[in-house]
Every structure is written in C-alpha cells, then in structure tokens.
Amino acid sequence: MSRTEAGSPPDPRGKERFNEERATYTVKGGSSQPDLEVGVKAIRDVVKVLKPTPGVYRMLDARGDVLYVGKARSLKARVANYTQIKALSNRLQRMVSQCRGMEIVTTGSEADALLLEAQFIKRFRPPYNVLLRDDKSFPFILLREGHDYPRIQKHRGARRAKGSYYGPFASAGSVNTTINALQKLFLLRSCTDSFFSRRDRPCLLYQIKRCSAPCVGRIDKDGYDQLIQEAKDFLGGKSGAVQARIEKQMAKAAEDLDFETAALLRDRLRAATFIQGSQAVNADGVGDADVFALHAKGGQIAVQGFFVRGGQNWGHRAFFPKNTGDLEEGEVLADVLLQFYEEVPPPRHILIDRELPEQELLEEAFSGLAERKVAISTPQRGERRKLMEQAKRNAVEALERRLAESGTQAKVMRELTEFLELPEVPTRIEVYDNSHIQGAKAVGAFIVAGPEGFVKNQYRKFNIKTAQTNDDFGMMREVMERRFSRAMKEDPDREKAGVWPDLVLIDGGKGQMSSVRDTLEELGIDDVPLIAIAKGPHHGREGREVFHFPDGREKTLPTNSPVLFYLQRLRDEVHRFVIGAHRAKRSRAITASPLDEIPGIGPARKRALLLHFGTASKVRAAALDDLKRVPGVSESVAQTVYDFYHASG
C-alpha cells in the first residue's frame, strides 16, 4: 500500500526502543592536536566498562563534537576493534587520532541500533560518516481528514496531521503537477478550513472545473466521499478500475443525452490519462517500490533513486553522498538507504543493483520501521529488471553531469578567488541583504553557499529591532553586529566548521561597505574578507556590477564572465530569500488583530470573540456581562479581556 496513516503506528524509533541513559567517557585535558596514542588510550578506557550488548557509539573530539557514529551487535567487541591500529585504514587511523571521548547508547536489538545510528548521523553530520546532502524533506500528497469534506494538499515534514499520505515525490514540481491533475480528475477542494467556512458562493476553482464546491453545497457529503474514495483508489494503484468506472459513467451520460455531464466526465478522464502519460518511467506491475542504482567514478559516487507507488512513477532523484572515502560501494549504498528511510516510510519492496552487507539486518530494521514486511532484492528479470537498468543509466548520466559541473565550478571558484584577492578558495560564502518598505516591517537576512551549491539549512533571517526608519546602513550594522557577536561567543578560536565565513558579500555600495567594515572593526574582527556588490545600471557602467573593496577600491568584470554570473546568482538568491521573509512578515501584520496583545487569548477564543461582536473595537467597548455571554469564553477569560481594556478601572 502507498498509504500511510498519520500518527499510526507509533514511531518505532521512540524512547521505548532505546535506552536513553547515555554513558559518556572523556579524557580530561586532552590536546586537540591529532595524537594516535592518546586516541587509542581514550578508546581503551571506554572498552573496559562496556558490555557485549547492542547499541550505538559516538566518537568525540577534544571539543565534544561528534567525529563518527557507529552501531554494533556487541559494543565491547566493536569498539575494541579501533584499538587494533594496524588493522585500520588510514582514514580510520586519522579518526582515532582525533578521538578524545565516546558516548554510548544501548538498544534492545541490532536493528534498533541501525535505526538510531541513522538518526544520529542526520542530527550530528559527523565528518567520518557517509552523508546525504541535508536538503529539504521530500514532499507528499496528503488527503487530510478531520473534516466532513477532506482537502487535498502538498505536505512536507513530520506526518502529524490525520489523513492519508502518498509519496515520496522527487520534487515539489512533480507534486504540484500531480495535484493539479488530481483536482481536475476528482474535483477535490484544496482550500484551508477557514477559507472553506467563509464561502457563500463558489470560488474560481469551481468555475474552471477543478473543485466540486462542497463549501456551498454543490455536492453532498455522500457524493464527495465517493470522490475521496476514488482518489484513494487511484493513488493506491487501482487507476485502471477508476478510469473504467469514469468511462462507464461517461457512456451512460451520453446515452441519456446529458452532454454537459458527459463533457465533465470526459475532462476527468483526460486528467487521468495525463497523470499516467506524464510518468517518465514504465512501472507497470512494479507495485510499491523504490529503485536504487549506484555508479562510481573519479572518487565520487552517484545513487539514482526511482520512487514507484501503485505502479506509477512519482519521480526520481540523484544523490551524491559525501565522505565515501575508502568504503566499499555496497557499504555506501547501505548508508544511503538508512539515511533516506530515516525520513521517508519504506515501501514494501526496495530494489537495488547489488548485494548489501548485512542486508537481512536492513530488512529487519525497515520492517520494524514500517510495521510490515519490507523486502530488499536485486531484480533479475521482467519489468523490475528493466526499471533497474534505466536507474543504472540515470546514475551514470547524473555522475557524468556532476563531474562536468564540478570541474567548471572549481574553475569559477579559482577565478573568483583571484578576482576578489582572497587568500584561498572560499568554502563558506555568506551573502547579506535587507528588505523593507520605508523602514516598515524591516527584515535582514543572509544565505550560505558552498562548494556544492546553496546550503539552505544554514540560511538565517533577522527581524530588525533598533535601526531607524529607512536607514539601510543602520539595518546592515544591526544584522552584522548580531551575526558576528554570536559567532564570537560560539567559536572565539574559529575552530568549528560552519560558524565563520570565508567570504562575506553585501548587496550594496560604498555606504553598506563602510557600515559593515566599521561594525566588524568595533567587534575586533579584521580578517573576514568583505566585498559589496552594487548594481551596475545605477553607476552608468554598461550594466556591469561594481565590486567595492574595504579599502575603497572598485572592480568590474566583463559582462560575459562566468564569475560575474556566479556572483549574480548569489545576489539573486539572497534577494529571493529576504524578500520572501519580508512579505511573510507583512502578511502576518495584515492578519494581526488587536486581540493578539491580550495575554491568554489564543486563536480559538479570539475567533469566538470576533464572531460574537464582529470587530475588535466592539470587543474593546463591550461590558463585562456581555463578554461573559460569549460562547466558549469563561468568566475568568472575560474578566481578563475586560481588565486589559479597562486597566485604570
């Protein structure tokens, strides 16, 4: 089945399956410099008190940062292996030389340890573990329940809402396209419950035949329930039966000379055909399965995944795991699967292009995660084999593109380093900008770019608090002071990765550069490279951007320069992010109510007061007895509201 009930079953990764009483062992006063003997001694001290039980271990460096996360059937035996230096690879010897302590979590079984290991890798991102790039979570289609007329919507993140989930989809675009077609096919509503409750006439979606308008009674509950069931059947793999039923209804309507209904059913049938025809991969007979193929070249690895639910291909994505080092390809693929299914519920079948180490253990772990049988296999014939061959071809092509792009990107970064006169190629670039309307609802933000592109989980925004109205320079000073004051507190010695940037780009000209330079000097920071980017048309330079250096110098690049295109991409991305944050802040302000300021008044009570009185001003003018008569508002809450507006008595 492709459907997962939200909230059920309980998360098998919960506390009931792990012993959360952690034991930490550290070597006090240990040097942060790599030292193999010190690292081995720290591990031996841990081994002395370990038991032969399953669990997860974390290796820590001198600062307490996690170097590596591993699982074991027997913690004592597995951790003891790290003291046998001659048997370790160079990579593991480097890891042991940095180790100064360990943290241990015992589990009920080795399968539980496997799942907990994936959780910890995702949380701590250790440098010696295979890592998937930490992008946004995969999108799903949700048929949300808890309402007489369930809605269809796109969903990301934890599956807490009650309803039926279908996915994963490879991208938000594939979800949006599918939802649009499903609305045409099943006429399901996509509006929020609050929008639904306020309607007294159909919205535009009804006019363009993408909703059945249950909000105003154009369809009754039984009719809508039938549409919901058809949608579940279609998404659950019974698309042929759904199409046959619609064809039969269309023929009946035409026979009865009800041409309007027949035309509507024809359009629904076309939508069903579109959804099936838009599948780029033939997945007939595959059922519910994920397909993974691996290809390695030039020290890099690509893993191609196809996601098939109900015989329909819901997209594909290439993964490029990091820190693969000297690991066997089967080990890398196993780690990719573990981290992937830490976020996504496993399907009934996982198809792979090679045997995996501890494959039976992986099956046990994934079956426990899904609370049903999950099989991992390598297809040998039939449609599944054809699908695997296509996944292999896609993996090869994805890695070829990756290698070509990385070579080009490396050249661009070298040229950027030379043009901006940096001491070395930057690995963390932060780009800053502000957004406001005449100083109102001001927001500052920065984005982060690295060797592999934008690092979106590192983006940050700032609500401007102290800067004066319409003072761009003051806003930039505030953002810089807050950002780098925190960096100095978190990592004054600049030893932690991801805290200090190698290059700071500012959207602006000389004024912004001066304010940022002076702010950092006041903080005692004079070694962070700063560059301001001013839009060329404002300077009459044939559309070229002007780059301002801290010492007052200016530089430009040719209009066809790859470095210029790269820097413009960075600036465009920070524009997109900060403007989005500013618009969100404005939207919240538009919908804000004076009742929000009353302590203890949440959305439900605010809604009850507004429904009863009509406006916030009438709530303010209401007598205490009138407030007490509001449905859902207790006497104590009524007194709180009254006292808030009549504090002077």
C-alpha positions in Angstrom: 0.0 0.0 0.0 1.2 3.5 -0.7 -0.9 5.0 2.0 0.4 5.7 5.5 -1.9 6.6 8.3 -0.7 9.6 10.2 0.1 9.1 13.8 -0.3 5.3 13.5 1.6 3.2 14.1 3.7 4.8 16.9 7.2 5.8 15.8 9.3 2.7 16.2 12.3 5.0 16.8 10.7 6.2 20.0 12.1 6.0 23.5 10.5 2.6 24.2 13.0 1.0 21.8 16.2 2.7 23.1 17.9 3.1 26.4 18.3 6.8 26.6 20.5 6.7 29.7 23.8 7.6 27.9 27.2 6.9 29.3 29.9 9.5 28.4 33.6 8.8 28.7 36.1 11.6 28.1 39.8 12.2 28.6 40.2 15.4 30.6 42.8 17.9 29.5 43.4 16.1 26.2 45.1 18.1 23.4 43.1 18.9 20.4 46.1 18.0 18.1 45.8 14.6 16.4 47.6 12.0 18.5 47.1 8.3 17.8 48.4 7.1 21.2 46.0 9.5 23.1 43.1 8.4 20.9 43.8 4.7 21.5 44.0 5.3 25.2 40.7 7.1 25.3 39.0 4.2 23.4 40.6 1.6 25.7 39.4 3.3 28.8 35.8 3.1 27.3 36.2 -0.6 26.3 37.0 -1.5 30.0 33.5 -0.7 31.1 31.5 -1.7 28.0 29.3 -4.8 27.9 28.6 -7.1 24.9 25.2 -5.5 24.2 23.8 -3.9 21.0 23.9 -0.2 20.8 25.3 3.0 19.1 28.6 4.7 19.9 29.6 8.3 19.1 33.3 9.2 18.9 34.0 12.8 20.2 36.9 15.1 19.6 38.5 17.4 22.2 35.8 20.0 21.8 33.0 17.4 22.2 32.0 17.5 18.5 30.9 14.2 17.0 33.5 12.6 14.7 31.7 9.4 13.9 28.6 7.4 14.7 28.5 3.6 14.5 26.3 0.8 15.6 27.3 -2.6 17.0 25.8 -6.0 17.8 28.3 -6.1 20.7 29.5 -2.7 21.8 32.5 -4.1 23.6 33.8 -6.1 20.7 33.1 -3.4 18.1 34.7 -0.5 19.9 37.7 -2.7 20.8 38.5 -3.1 17.1 39.5 0.6 17.0 42.5 -0.1 19.3 44.0 -2.5 16.7 45.7 0.2 14.8 47.5 -2.0 12.2 44.2 -3.4 11.0 42.6 0.1 10.4 42.7 2.1 7.2 44.4 5.4 7.0 41.0 7.1 7.3 40.1 5.3 10.5 43.6 6.0 11.9 43.0 9.7 11.4 39.7 9.4 13.1 41.2 7.6 16.1 44.0 10.1 16.4 41.3 12.9 16.9 39.2 10.9 19.3 39.2 12.1 22.9 36.0 10.5 24.2 32.9 8.5 23.4 29.2 8.5 24.1 27.3 5.2 24.3 23.6 4.5 23.8 22.4 0.9 24.4 19.4 -0.5 22.4 17.2 -3.6 22.5 18.5 -5.1 19.3 21.0 -4.6 16.5 18.1 -3.5 14.2 17.2 -0.8 16.6 20.8 0.3 16.8 20.8 0.6 13.0 17.9 3.0 13.0 19.2 5.1 15.9 22.6 5.3 14.0 20.8 6.9 11.0 19.0 9.4 13.3 22.3 10.4 14.9 24.1 10.8 11.6 21.3 13.1 10.3 21.4 15.1 13.5 25.2 15.5 14.0 26.5 15.3 10.4 29.8 13.6 11.5 32.8 14.1 9.2 33.7 10.4 9.1 30.3 9.1 8.2 28.8 8.8 4.8 26.4 11.8 4.5 23.5 12.6 2.3 23.2 16.3 1.5 20.8 17.8 4.0 18.2 19.3 1.7 14.5 19.9 2.4 12.4 16.9 3.2 10.6 15.0 0.4 7.1 16.2 -0.5 4.0 14.1 -0.2 0.3 14.4 -1.2 -2.0 14.5 1.8 -5.7 13.7 1.8 -6.4 15.4 5.1 -9.1 14.1 7.3 -10.8 15.5 10.4 -13.4 17.4 8.2 -16.6 16.5 6.5 -15.0 17.4 3.2 -11.3 16.4 3.3 -8.9 18.5 1.3 -6.0 17.6 -0.9 -2.7 19.4 -0.3 1.1 19.2 -0.6 2.9 18.2 2.6 6.4 18.3 3.9 7.9 17.3 7.2 6.6 15.2 10.1 3.3 13.4 9.3 1.4 14.5 12.3 -1.9 15.6 10.6 -4.6 12.9 10.4 -5.1 11.6 6.9 -3.7 9.5 4.1 -0.2 10.3 2.7 1.1 9.4 -0.7 4.7 9.7 -1.7 7.5 10.5 -1.7 7.7 12.6 -4.8 11.0 13.6 -6.1 10.3 17.3 -6.2 7.7 20.0 -5.3 7.1 20.5 -9.0 6.1 16.9 -9.6 3.7 17.1 -6.6 2.1 20.4 -7.8 1.6 18.9 -11.3 0.0 15.8 -9.9 -2.2 17.7 -7.5 -3.4 20.0 -10.3 -4.3 16.9 -12.4 -6.0 15.2 -9.4 -8.1 18.2 -8.8 -9.4 18.1 -12.4 -9.9 14.3 -12.1 -11.6 14.2 -8.7 -12.7 17.8 -8.1 -11.3 17.8 -4.6 -11.0 21.0 -2.6 -7.6 22.4 -1.8 -8.6 25.4 0.3 -8.0 25.8 4.0 -10.7 25.1 6.5 -11.1 28.8 7.4 -11.4 29.8 3.7 -13.9 26.9 3.3 -16.1 28.1 6.2 -16.3 31.7 4.9 -17.6 31.0 1.4 -21.1 31.9 0.4 -20.5 31.3 -3.3 -18.1 29.1 -5.3 -14.6 30.3 -5.9 -12.7 30.4 -9.2 -11.6 26.7 -9.0 -15.2 25.7 -9.3 -15.6 27.8 -12.4 -12.6 26.2 -14.1 -13.8 22.7 -13.1 -11.1 21.9 -10.6 -13.4 21.7 -7.5 -16.9 20.4 -6.8 -17.7 23.4 -4.5 -18.7 21.4 -1.3 -18.4 24.7 0.6 -21.7 26.0 -0.9 -23.5 22.6 -1.2 -22.9 22.0 -4.9 -22.1 18.4 -3.9 -23.4 16.5 -0.9 -21.3 14.6 1.6 -22.0 11.2 0.1 -21.0 12.4 -3.4 -17.8 14.0 -2.0 -17.0 10.8 -0.1 -17.2 8.9 -3.3 -14.8 11.2 -5.0 -12.4 10.8 -2.0 -12.6 7.0 -2.2 -11.9 7.2 -6.0 -8.9 9.4 -5.3 -7.6 6.9 -2.8 -8.1 4.0 -5.2 -6.3 5.9 -8.0 -3.3 6.8 -5.8 -3.3 3.4 -4.3 -2.7 1.7 -7.6 -6.2 1.0 -8.8 -6.1 3.6 -11.6 -7.4 1.2 -14.3 -10.6 0.5 -12.3 -11.1 4.2 -11.7 -10.8 5.0 -15.4 -13.1 2.2 -16.3 -15.7 3.5 -13.9 -15.5 7.0 -15.3 -15.7 5.7 -18.9 -18.8 3.8 -18.0 -20.4 6.9 -16.4 -19.5 9.0 -19.4 -21.1 6.5 -21.8 -24.2 6.4 -19.7 -24.5 10.2 -19.6 -24.1 10.4 -23.4 -26.7 7.7 -23.8 -29.1 9.8 -21.7 -28.3 12.9 -23.8 -26.8 14.6 -20.7 -24.0 16.1 -22.7 -22.9 18.5 -20.0 -22.2 15.7 -17.6 -20.6 13.6 -20.3 -18.2 16.5 -21.2 -17.3 16.9 -17.5 -16.5 13.2 -17.2 -14.5 13.4 -20.5 -12.3 16.1 -19.0 -11.8 14.0 -15.8 -10.8 11.0 -18.0 -8.3 13.2 -19.8 -6.8 14.3 -16.5 -6.4 10.6 -15.5 -4.7 9.9 -18.9 -2.4 12.9 -18.3 -1.2 11.7 -14.9 -0.4 8.2 -16.3 1.1 9.6 -19.5 3.4 12.0 -17.6 5.2 9.1 -16.0 8.7 9.2 -17.5 9.3 5.5 -16.5 7.2 2.5 -17.3 6.5 1.0 -13.9 3.6 -1.4 -14.7 3.5 -4.4 -12.5 6.0 -3.0 -10.0 3.5 -2.0 -7.3 5.0 -0.1 -4.4 8.8 0.0 -4.7 11.9 2.3 -4.6 14.7 1.5 -7.0 18.3 2.4 -6.3 21.3 2.1 -8.5 24.9 3.2 -7.7 27.7 4.4 -10.0 31.2 5.4 -9.0 33.8 7.3 -11.0 36.7 9.7 -10.2 36.4 9.2 -6.5 32.7 10.3 -6.5 29.5 8.3 -6.2 26.0 8.9 -7.5 23.0 6.9 -6.3 19.9 7.2 -8.5 16.5 6.6 -6.9 13.1 6.0 -8.6 10.0 6.2 -6.5 7.1 4.0 -7.6 3.8 3.8 -5.8 0.8 1.8 -7.1 2.6 1.1 -10.4 3.1 4.9 -11.0 6.5 6.5 -11.1 6.4 9.5 -8.8 9.7 10.9 -9.9 13.4 10.2 -9.5 16.4 11.9 -7.8 20.1 11.5 -7.8 22.0 11.5 -4.5 25.7 12.3 -4.2 26.9 11.1 -0.8 29.9 12.7 0.9 32.7 11.2 2.9 32.7 7.9 1.0 36.5 7.6 1.3 37.8 4.1 1.0 34.4 2.4 1.8 33.1 -0.4 -0.4 30.3 0.6 -2.7 27.8 -1.7 -1.0 28.5 0.0 2.3 27.9 3.4 0.8 24.6 2.2 -0.7 23.5 0.7 2.7 24.3 4.0 4.4 22.3 6.0 1.8 19.3 3.8 2.3 19.5 4.1 6.1 19.6 7.9 6.0 16.9 8.1 3.2 14.4 6.0 5.2 15.1 7.8 8.4 12.8 10.5 6.8 10.7 8.5 4.3 8.5 5.5 5.2 9.9 2.4 3.4 7.7 0.8 0.7 7.1 -3.0 0.5 9.9 -3.5 -1.9 13.3 -1.9 -2.2 15.1 -2.8 -5.4 18.9 -2.4 -5.5 21.6 -3.2 -8.1 23.9 -5.1 -5.8 24.0 -7.2 -2.7 24.5 -5.2 0.5 26.4 -6.1 3.7 24.0 -7.1 6.5 21.1 -7.0 4.0 18.9 -9.2 6.2 19.6 -6.8 9.1 18.5 -3.8 7.0 15.3 -5.7 6.0 14.6 -6.3 9.7 15.2 -2.7 10.6 13.0 -1.3 7.8 10.2 -3.9 8.5 10.2 -2.7 12.1 10.1 0.9 11.0 7.1 0.3 8.7 5.5 -2.4 10.9 5.1 -4.7 8.0 7.3 -6.8 5.8 9.9 -4.9 3.7 11.9 -6.9 1.2 15.2 -5.8 -0.3 16.2 -7.6 -3.5 18.2 -7.3 -6.8 15.8 -7.9 -9.7 17.0 -10.4 -12.3 14.2 -10.3 -15.0 11.0 -8.7 -16.1 9.8 -5.2 -15.7 11.7 -4.7 -12.4 14.9 -5.6 -14.2 14.2 -3.1 -17.0 13.5 -0.4 -14.4 16.8 -1.2 -12.7 18.6 -0.9 -16.0 17.1 2.5 -16.5 18.1 3.6 -13.0 21.6 2.5 -13.7 21.7 4.6 -16.9 20.4 7.5 -15.0 23.1 7.1 -12.3 25.8 7.1 -14.9 24.5 10.2 -16.6 23.9 12.0 -13.3 27.5 11.4 -12.2 28.9 12.5 -15.6 27.0 15.7 -15.3 28.1 16.2 -11.7 31.8 15.7 -12.7 31.5 18.1 -15.6 29.8 20.7 -13.4 32.2 20.3 -10.5 35.1 20.8 -12.9 33.5 24.0 -14.2 32.6 25.2 -10.8 36.1 24.6 -9.5 37.5 26.8 -12.3 34.9 29.5 -11.5 35.9 29.4 -7.8 39.6 29.7 -8.6 38.9 32.7 -10.8 36.6 34.3 -8.2 39.4 33.8 -5.6 41.9 35.6 -7.8 39.5 38.4 -8.8 38.4 39.1 -5.2 42.0 38.8 -3.9 41.2 36.1 -1.4 43.9 34.1 0.4 42.3 30.8 -0.6 39.2 29.3 -2.3 36.2 30.0 0.0 34.2 27.0 1.2 31.6 29.1 3.0 30.2 32.3 1.4 27.6 34.4 3.2 25.6 37.0 1.3 23.6 39.7 3.1 20.7 41.9 2.3 17.8 43.8 3.9 14.2 44.3 2.8 11.6 46.8 4.0 9.0 49.4 2.8 10.0 52.9 4.0 11.5 51.2 7.1 8.4 49.3 7.9 8.5 45.5 8.7 12.2 45.5 8.1 14.0 42.2 7.8 17.7 41.4 7.3 19.0 38.0 6.1 21.9 36.1 4.8 22.2 33.0 2.6 25.1 30.5 2.5 26.8 29.0 -0.5 29.5 26.3 -0.5 31.4 24.1 -3.0 28.2 22.1 -3.7 25.8 24.9 -4.1 23.4 26.7 -1.7 23.3 25.4 1.9 19.7 26.2 2.6 19.5 24.8 6.1 22.1 27.5 7.0 20.1 30.5 5.8 19.1 33.0 8.6 16.8 36.0 8.9 16.7 38.8 11.4 13.8 41.0 12.5 15.3 44.5 12.6 14.8 45.9 16.1 16.9 49.0 16.6 17.6 50.7 13.3 15.8 53.9 12.5 13.2 54.2 9.8 14.5 53.8 6.3 18.1 53.5 7.5 19.7 50.8 5.3 23.1 51.4 6.7 21.8 51.1 10.3 19.9 47.9 9.4 23.0 46.3 8.0 25.0 47.3 11.1 22.5 45.7 13.3 22.5 42.4 11.3 26.3 42.3 11.3 26.6 43.0 15.0 24.1 40.3 15.9 25.6 37.7 13.5 29.2 38.1 14.4 28.7 38.7 18.1 27.1 35.3 18.2 29.9 33.8 16.1 32.5 35.2 18.6 30.5 33.6 21.5 30.1 30.2 19.8 33.6 29.8 18.4 36.1 32.5 19.5 39.0 30.4 18.4 37.5 29.8 14.9 37.9 26.0 15.1 34.4 24.8 14.4 33.2 24.3 10.8 30.2 26.3 9.6 30.4 29.2 12.1 32.8 31.6 10.4 32.5 32.6 6.7 35.4 32.6 4.3 33.8 35.5 2.4 31.1 38.0 3.1 29.2 39.5 0.2 27.0 42.6 0.8 24.3 43.7 -1.5 25.0 47.5 -1.7 27.7 50.1 -2.5 30.2 52.2 -0.6 27.8 53.1 2.2 26.9 49.5 3.0 30.6 48.5 2.8 31.6 51.3 5.2 28.9 50.4 7.8 29.8 46.7 7.7 33.5 47.3 7.9 33.2 49.7 10.8 30.9 47.3 12.7 33.3 44.4 12.4 36.2 46.6 13.4 34.3 47.6 16.5 33.9 43.9 17.3 37.6 43.4 16.8 37.2 41.4 13.6 39.5 42.4 10.8 40.3 39.2 8.9 36.9 38.3 7.3 37.1 39.2 3.6 34.3 41.7 2.7 33.0 42.7 -0.8 30.0 44.8 -1.6 28.1 44.3 -4.9 26.4 47.4 -6.4 24.1 47.1 -9.4 25.8 48.4 -12.5 23.0 50.5 -14.1 23.0 52.9 -11.1 26.6 53.7 -11.9 26.4 54.0 -15.6 28.8 51.2 -16.3 27.0 49.4 -19.2 25.1 47.2 -16.9 28.1 45.8 -15.1 28.1 45.2 -11.4 30.6 47.2 -9.4 32.5 45.4 -6.6 33.6 47.6 -3.7 36.6 46.6 -1.5 37.1 47.6 2.1 40.0 49.9 1.1 37.8 51.9 -1.3 38.9 50.3 -4.5 36.3 49.3 -7.2 36.5 46.5 -9.7 34.2 45.3 -12.5 34.0 42.1 -14.6 33.3 41.6 -18.3 29.6 41.1 -18.9 30.1 37.5 -20.2 32.3 36.5 -17.2 31.3 33.1 -15.5 32.4 34.7 -12.2 30.0 37.6 -12.7 27.2 35.1 -13.5 28.0 33.2 -10.3 28.1 36.3 -8.1 24.8 37.5 -9.7 23.2 34.1 -8.8 24.3 34.6 -5.2 22.8 38.1 -5.1 19.6 36.9 -6.7 19.2 34.1 -4.2 19.6 36.5 -1.2 17.1 38.8 -2.8 14.6 36.0 -3.1 15.1 34.8 0.5 15.0 38.2 2.2 12.0 39.5 0.1 10.1 36.3 0.9 10.8 36.8 4.7 9.7 40.5 4.4 6.4 39.5 2.6 5.7 36.9 5.2 6.1 39.5 7.9 3.8 41.9 6.1 1.2 39.1 5.6 1.3 38.3 9.3 0.8 42.0 10.1 -2.2 42.3 7.8 -4.0 39.4 9.5 -2.9 40.5 13.0 -5.6 41.6 15.4 -5.6 43.9 18.5 -6.8 40.9 20.4 -3.4 39.2 19.8 -2.0 41.6 22.5 -4.3 40.2 25.3 -2.4 37.6 27.3 -4.0 34.2 27.4 -6.2 34.8 24.4 -5.4 32.1 21.7 -6.8 31.7 18.2 -10.0 29.8 19.3 -11.0 32.5 21.9 -10.1 35.3 19.5 -12.3 33.7 16.9 -15.2 33.3 19.3 -15.0 37.0 20.4 -14.8 38.3 16.8 -17.7 36.0 15.7 -19.9 37.3 18.6 -19.0 41.0 18.4 -18.0 41.4 14.8 -14.9 43.7 15.3 -12.1 44.2 17.7 -13.3 47.7 18.5 -16.7 46.3 19.6 -14.9 43.8 21.9 -13.0 46.7 23.4 -16.2 48.6 24.1 -18.1 45.6 25.4 -19.3 45.4 29.1 -18.1 42.6 31.3 -21.6 41.0 31.3 -21.6 41.0 27.5 -18.2 39.4 27.4 -19.3 36.6 29.8 -22.1 35.7 27.4 -19.8 34.8 24.5 -19.9 31.1 23.7 -16.6 29.4 24.6 -15.4 32.3 26.8 -15.3 31.6 30.6 -15.8 34.2 33.3 -12.1 34.3 34.1 -11.2 34.9 30.4 -14.0 37.6 30.1 -12.5 39.3 33.1 -9.0 39.1 31.6 -10.3 40.8 28.4 -12.2 43.4 30.3 -9.3 44.2 32.6 -6.9 44.5 29.6 -9.0 47.3 28.1 -10.0 48.9 31.4 -6.8 48.8 33.3 -7.5 52.1 35.0 -10.8 50.8 36.4 
